[in-house]
């Protein structure tokens, strides 16, 4: 039973190999942020499901994170990390997603990463573009080679996702951001509000009815923290090398399969230490604090929704 769960398929090996190649490119070019941590989640979904909106929107896959990275870098160069900078950063990225009607939610991570790590170089947005451009090229080649072409053609043009009405999610998402900022200030590290956490929170709060890992908070907490530990350990022992990235991806995917948890952001947690200069040993504890805050908020939101529905059903 366990061996069956742990079996890795071609999509798993493909994304691990892709991230190893991206790591080699990052090292060869001296552009470390070519290894954008969200490439793990994006690549795994794209290689695994040709019908997913991410896999059918190559132009938006490149454009959305790039524009988010540009505004995130601009804010980082002009404002210090704090509530104003973070809220402006997230708000502008959400405007980009809404304006483009883009399904590429990991753009939130591309926008916040410069603030979280103090990135000031203008090569950053173009580094992001290299990685997402590589994934977009693979999508185009897959179509040209007629892999999964029947499915793609039968389903019509790639869907584009708009943000749901603000009244349904703006308050809890805003509370999440403000609470995360307070927690980051108390602990003294922006990594409490680590960039992939925005993607996790967006899916759990904004897309709550369709989030594939909502309702499995315990598994999310264990898998997320384990991925952070594994990524940190490999980055510190083997360095930022293709072999380390390959192993980090495979180990995280094996953990996801063992837990039977469709939770792509775990790959971002495993790869984030590869772009943090001298990642601290406290990294897993910092991500654990942020994850706990989000899961507590989601539990409170669920309790409120249940109570509201119960009250509404009373005569």
C-alpha positions as CSV (number, residue, x, y, z in Angstrom):
1,X,0.0,0.0,0.0
2,X,2.7,2.5,1.0
3,X,4.9,1.5,-2.0
4,X,1.9,2.2,-4.3
5,X,1.4,5.6,-2.8
6,X,5.1,6.5,-3.1
7,X,5.4,5.5,-6.8
8,X,6.6,8.5,-8.8
9,X,5.4,8.9,-12.4
10,X,6.7,10.7,-15.4
11,X,5.2,14.1,-14.5
12,X,7.0,13.9,-11.1
13,X,10.4,13.0,-12.7
14,X,9.8,15.6,-15.4
15,X,9.3,18.5,-13.0
16,X,12.3,17.4,-10.8
17,X,14.5,17.3,-13.9
18,X,13.1,20.7,-15.0
19,X,13.9,22.3,-11.7
20,X,17.4,20.7,-11.8
21,X,17.9,22.3,-15.2
22,X,16.6,25.7,-13.9
23,X,19.1,25.5,-11.0
24,X,21.9,24.9,-13.4
25,X,20.8,27.9,-15.5
26,X,20.5,30.1,-12.4
27,X,24.1,29.1,-11.3
28,X,25.5,29.6,-14.8
29,X,24.0,33.0,-15.4
30,X,24.6,34.3,-11.9
31,X,20.8,35.1,-11.6
32,X,19.7,33.1,-8.6
33,X,16.0,34.1,-8.9
34,X,15.7,32.1,-12.1
35,X,15.0,29.4,-9.6
36,X,11.6,31.0,-8.7
37,X,10.3,28.7,-5.9
38,X,6.7,28.6,-7.4
39,X,8.1,26.9,-10.5
40,X,7.7,23.7,-8.5
41,X,4.0,24.1,-8.0
42,X,3.4,25.5,-11.5
43,X,5.4,22.8,-13.2
44,X,3.9,19.9,-11.3
45,X,0.4,21.0,-12.1
46,X,1.3,21.7,-15.8
47,X,3.0,18.4,-16.3
48,X,0.3,16.4,-14.5
49,X,-2.8,18.0,-15.9
50,X,-3.0,19.3,-19.5
51,X,-6.5,20.6,-18.9
52,X,-5.6,22.8,-15.8
53,X,-6.0,26.5,-16.5
54,X,-2.3,27.0,-15.7
55,X,-1.4,24.5,-18.4
56,X,-3.6,26.2,-21.0
57,X,-2.5,29.8,-20.5
58,X,1.1,30.0,-21.6
59,X,1.0,33.8,-22.3
60,X,-0.5,34.5,-18.9
61,X,1.9,32.1,-17.3
62,X,4.7,34.4,-18.4
63,X,3.0,37.8,-18.1
64,X,1.3,37.6,-14.8
65,X,4.3,36.7,-12.6
66,X,6.5,39.1,-14.6
67,X,4.2,42.1,-14.0
68,X,3.8,41.1,-10.3
69,X,7.6,40.9,-10.0
70,X,8.1,44.3,-11.6
71,X,5.7,46.1,-9.1
72,X,7.1,44.1,-6.2
73,X,10.7,45.1,-7.1
74,X,9.6,48.8,-7.5
75,X,8.0,48.8,-4.1
76,X,11.0,47.1,-2.5
77,X,13.3,49.8,-3.9
78,X,11.1,52.6,-2.6
79,X,9.5,51.3,0.7
80,X,10.8,49.4,3.7
81,X,9.2,46.1,4.6
82,X,6.1,46.8,6.7
83,X,2.2,47.0,6.5
84,X,2.1,49.7,3.9
85,X,4.6,48.0,1.5
86,X,3.1,44.5,1.9
87,X,-0.6,45.6,1.5
88,X,0.3,47.8,-1.5
89,X,2.3,44.9,-3.0
90,X,-0.5,42.3,-2.6
91,X,-3.1,44.8,-3.7
92,X,-1.3,45.6,-6.9
93,X,-0.7,42.0,-7.7
94,X,-4.4,41.3,-7.2
95,X,-5.1,44.1,-9.6
96,X,-2.8,42.6,-12.2
97,X,-4.6,39.2,-11.8
98,X,-8.0,40.8,-12.1
99,X,-7.0,43.0,-15.1
100,X,-5.6,40.1,-17.0
101,X,-8.4,37.7,-15.8
102,X,-5.5,35.4,-15.1
103,X,-5.6,32.1,-13.3
104,X,-1.9,32.3,-12.3
105,X,-2.3,32.8,-8.6
106,X,1.4,32.1,-7.8
107,X,2.1,35.6,-9.2
108,X,1.3,36.7,-5.6
109,X,4.5,35.0,-4.5
110,X,6.5,36.7,-7.3
111,X,5.3,40.0,-6.1
112,X,6.1,39.5,-2.4
113,X,9.5,37.7,-2.8
114,X,11.5,40.9,-3.3
115,X,10.1,42.5,-0.1
116,X,10.6,39.3,1.9
117,X,14.2,38.8,0.8
118,X,15.2,42.4,0.2
119,X,15.8,42.0,-3.6
120,X,16.8,45.3,-5.3
121,X,18.2,44.2,-8.6
122,X,16.3,44.8,-11.8
123,X,17.3,41.5,-13.1
124,X,14.8,39.9,-10.8
125,X,11.6,40.2,-13.0
126,X,13.6,38.9,-16.0
127,X,14.9,36.0,-13.9
128,X,11.3,35.1,-13.2
129,X,10.5,35.3,-16.9
130,X,13.2,32.8,-17.8
131,X,11.6,30.1,-15.6
132,X,8.0,30.7,-16.5
133,X,9.0,31.2,-20.1
134,X,10.6,27.7,-20.0
135,X,7.3,26.2,-18.7
136,X,5.3,28.1,-21.3
137,X,7.6,26.8,-24.1
138,X,7.0,23.3,-22.9
139,X,3.3,23.8,-23.0
140,X,3.6,25.1,-26.6
141,X,5.8,22.2,-27.6
142,X,3.4,19.7,-26.0
143,X,0.6,21.1,-28.1
144,X,2.8,21.0,-31.3
145,X,3.8,17.5,-30.7
146,X,0.1,16.6,-30.3
147,X,0.6,15.3,-26.7
148,X,-2.8,15.4,-25.1
149,X,-4.0,17.4,-28.1
150,X,-7.4,15.7,-28.3
151,X,-8.2,16.8,-24.7
152,X,-7.0,20.3,-25.3
153,X,-8.9,20.8,-28.5
154,X,-12.1,19.2,-27.2
155,X,-12.2,21.6,-24.2
156,X,-11.9,24.7,-26.4
157,X,-9.9,27.8,-25.5
158,X,-8.0,28.2,-22.3
159,X,-10.3,29.5,-19.5
160,X,-9.4,32.7,-17.7
161,X,-10.3,33.2,-14.1
162,X,-11.5,36.5,-12.6
163,X,-11.4,37.3,-8.9
164,X,-14.7,36.5,-7.1
165,X,-16.6,39.5,-5.7
166,X,-14.7,41.3,-3.0
167,X,-17.4,41.0,-0.4
168,X,-17.0,37.2,-0.3
169,X,-13.3,37.2,0.7
170,X,-11.7,40.7,1.1
171,X,-12.3,40.8,4.9
172,X,-10.9,37.4,5.9
173,X,-8.0,37.8,3.4
174,X,-7.3,41.2,4.8
175,X,-7.4,39.8,8.4
176,X,-4.9,37.1,7.3
177,X,-2.5,39.7,5.9
178,X,-2.7,42.0,8.9
179,X,-2.4,39.2,11.4
180,X,0.6,37.8,9.5
181,X,2.3,41.2,9.6
182,X,1.7,41.5,13.3
183,X,3.2,38.0,13.8
184,X,6.1,38.8,11.6
185,X,6.8,41.9,13.6
186,X,6.6,40.1,16.9
187,X,8.9,37.3,15.8
188,X,11.2,39.7,13.8
189,X,11.3,38.0,10.4
190,X,9.4,38.6,7.2
191,X,9.6,34.9,6.5
192,X,6.7,34.3,8.8
193,X,4.6,35.7,6.0
194,X,6.6,33.7,3.5
195,X,5.7,34.2,-0.2
196,X,4.1,30.8,-0.9
197,X,1.8,31.3,2.1
198,X,0.0,34.0,0.1
199,X,-0.8,31.4,-2.6
200,X,-2.0,28.9,0.0
201,X,-4.1,31.6,1.8
202,X,-5.6,32.8,-1.5
203,X,-6.8,29.3,-2.5
204,X,-8.1,28.5,1.0
205,X,-9.9,31.8,1.5
206,X,-10.8,33.2,-1.9
207,X,-11.4,29.8,-3.7
208,X,-12.6,28.1,-0.5
209,X,-15.2,25.9,-2.2
210,X,-12.8,24.6,-4.7
211,X,-9.5,24.4,-2.8
212,X,-8.4,20.7,-3.0
213,X,-6.6,20.7,0.4
214,X,-9.1,22.7,2.4
215,X,-10.5,20.5,5.2
216,X,-7.2,18.7,5.8
217,X,-5.4,21.2,8.0
218,X,-3.4,18.6,9.9
219,X,-2.0,17.1,6.8
220,X,-1.3,20.5,5.3
221,X,0.6,21.5,8.4
222,X,2.7,18.3,8.6
223,X,3.5,18.3,4.8
224,X,4.3,22.0,4.7
225,X,6.6,21.9,7.6
226,X,8.3,18.7,6.4
227,X,8.9,20.2,3.0
228,X,10.5,23.2,4.6
229,X,12.8,21.0,6.7
230,X,13.8,18.9,3.7
231,X,14.4,21.9,1.5
232,X,16.5,23.6,4.2
233,X,18.5,20.5,4.9
234,X,19.3,19.9,1.2
235,X,20.2,23.5,0.5
236,X,22.5,23.7,3.5
237,X,24.2,20.4,3.0
238,X,24.4,20.1,-0.8
239,X,24.2,23.8,-1.7
240,X,22.2,25.4,-4.5
241,X,22.9,22.6,-7.0
242,X,20.9,20.8,-9.6
243,X,21.2,17.6,-7.5
244,X,19.8,19.2,-4.4
245,X,16.9,20.8,-6.3
246,X,16.1,17.5,-7.9
247,X,16.1,15.7,-4.6
248,X,14.0,18.4,-2.9
249,X,11.3,18.1,-5.5
250,X,11.2,14.3,-5.5
251,X,11.2,14.1,-1.7
252,X,8.3,16.6,-1.5
253,X,6.3,14.8,-4.2
254,X,6.9,11.5,-2.4
255,X,5.6,13.1,0.8
256,X,2.5,14.5,-1.0
257,X,1.8,11.1,-2.4
258,X,2.2,9.4,0.9
259,X,-0.2,11.8,2.5
260,X,-2.5,11.7,-0.6
261,X,-2.6,15.4,-0.4
262,X,-3.0,17.6,-3.6
263,X,-1.0,20.5,-2.2
264,X,1.4,21.9,-4.9
265,X,2.5,24.9,-2.8
266,X,4.5,22.5,-0.7
267,X,7.1,22.5,-3.5
268,X,7.5,26.3,-3.0
269,X,8.3,25.7,0.7
270,X,10.9,23.1,-0.3
271,X,12.6,25.4,-2.9
272,X,12.4,28.7,-1.0
273,X,15.6,28.0,1.0
274,X,17.5,27.7,-2.4
275,X,17.0,31.5,-3.0
276,X,17.4,32.7,0.6
277,X,20.9,34.0,1.1
278,X,22.2,31.8,4.0
279,X,18.8,30.4,5.0
280,X,18.5,30.3,8.7
281,X,18.0,27.1,10.7
282,X,14.8,28.7,12.1
283,X,13.3,28.7,8.6
284,X,10.9,25.8,9.3
285,X,9.8,27.4,12.6
286,X,9.1,30.6,10.8
287,X,7.0,28.9,8.1
288,X,5.3,26.9,10.8
289,X,4.2,30.1,12.6
290,X,2.7,31.6,9.4
291,X,1.0,28.3,8.5
292,X,-0.5,28.0,11.9
293,X,-1.9,31.5,11.8
294,X,-3.5,30.8,8.4
295,X,-5.0,27.5,9.4
296,X,-6.5,29.0,12.7
297,X,-8.1,31.8,10.7
298,X,-9.5,29.3,8.1
299,X,-10.9,27.2,11.0
300,X,-12.5,30.3,12.5
301,X,-14.0,31.2,9.1
302,X,-15.4,27.8,8.7
303,X,-17.0,27.9,12.1
304,X,-18.5,31.3,11.4
305,X,-19.9,30.1,8.0
306,X,-21.5,27.0,9.7
307,X,-23.1,29.2,12.4
308,X,-24.4,31.7,9.9
309,X,-26.0,29.0,7.8
310,X,-27.5,27.4,10.9
311,X,-28.9,30.8,12.0
312,X,-30.3,31.4,8.5
313,X,-32.1,28.1,8.5
314,X,-34.0,28.9,11.7
315,X,-37.6,30.0,11.2
